[in-house]
Amino acid sequence: MKTLVFNNQTDLQINPDRVAPIVKHVLHSEKIETDEVSIYFVDQTEISKLHNDFFGDPSVTDCISFPMDSDAQEKDHILGEVFVCPQTAIDYILTSAEEVTENSYLETTLYLIHGLLHLIGYTDQEDDKRTLMHARQNTLLQELIKHHKVLSA
């Protein structure tokens, strides 16, 4: 599987080599096979523009996912794209008065997991589905922490 990583922000230094193992772990855990997925790390201006253009909401958000090929049997299957805003993680950590650097990476990793789960069909629009999705993303984050597969500089 090919994981394409694009870092179009300067708010949090991201080591692109740390991204593919996270993607692989999440998709393997969910029994998802694909040939390609794209991950974009973007600033607040870009995430706000995407949020407005596709969802009619100009506010800043943590991540946005765009699923692509729905049939996993297709040749050259592309799962989709996930856009993650690290500055949203930094802002969240700052408001909770936690240690900023390490926790910003954990929070950004959580956003990446969340976006990947959206790509494969999880939703958080209804309370019961949101509870299920949050439980799954927290379990995956704990597994990644245990195996030292979280984002870093």
C-alpha positions, -999 to 999 in steps of 0.1 A, spaced: 0 0 0 12 35 -9 7 63 16 12 97 1 20 124 26 18 161 19 28 186 46 14 220 37 17 236 71 44 249 95 26 249 128 38 215 139 69 197 125 58 164 111 81 135 103 65 121 71 81 86 78 59 83 109 26 86 89 26 53 69 29 30 99 -1 47 115 -22 44 84 -11 8 79 -19 -1 115 -54 15 114 -63 -1 81 -49 -35 90 -68 -34 123 -100 -26 104 -93 -53 78 -92 -28 50 -71 -33 19 -63 -5 -5 -36 4 -29 -33 41 -19 -43 67 6 -33 104 7 -27 123 39 -25 161 39 -13 182 69 -27 217 64 -30 250 81 -61 266 95 -67 287 64 -68 256 42 -89 234 65 -114 263 69 -116 267 31 -122 230 26 -148 230 54 -166 258 38 -163 246 2 -176 211 9 -197 214 40 -208 251 39 -191 258 73 -162 282 73 -150 273 108 -117 256 116 -120 219 121 -96 191 131 -98 168 100 -118 162 68 -120 130 49 -129 124 12 -135 88 4 -128 78 -32 -131 42 -46 -160 24 -29 -152 -10 -45 -122 -26 -29 -119 -51 -57 -111 -23 -82 -76 -24 -97 -55 5 -82 -80 11 -54 -76 45 -38 -92 47 -4 -93 85 -3 -78 116 12 -75 128 48 -68 165 56 -55 171 91 -49 205 108 -22 202 135 -28 238 146 -63 227 158 -45 201 180 -21 227 193 -50 250 202 -69 222 219 -39 212 240 -33 249 249 -68 252 262 -65 221 284 -32 234 299 -13 202 291 23 198 279 20 212 244 46 195 222 41 158 230 4 161 235 0 180 202 15 150 184 -8 126 202 -38 148 194 -28 151 157 -24 113 156 -59 110 170 -72 133 142 -54 112 116 -71 80 130 -104 98 131 -101 108 95 -91 73 84 -121 58 102 -143 83 83 -128 70 51 -138 35 58 -174 43 68 -175 53 105 -197 83 112 -201 106 142 -234 123 132 -256 103 157 -249 97 194 -246 59 192 -224 60 161 -202 87 176 -198 67 208 -187 37 187 -163 57 166 -147 75 196 -142 42 214 -126 27 183 -103 56 177 -92 57 213 -84 20 212 -64 24 181 -45 54 196 -36 33 227 -24 5 204 -2 30 184 12 45 216 21 10 229 40 3 197 56 37 195 38 46 162 26 81 168 34 113 150 66 131 159 90 157 145 
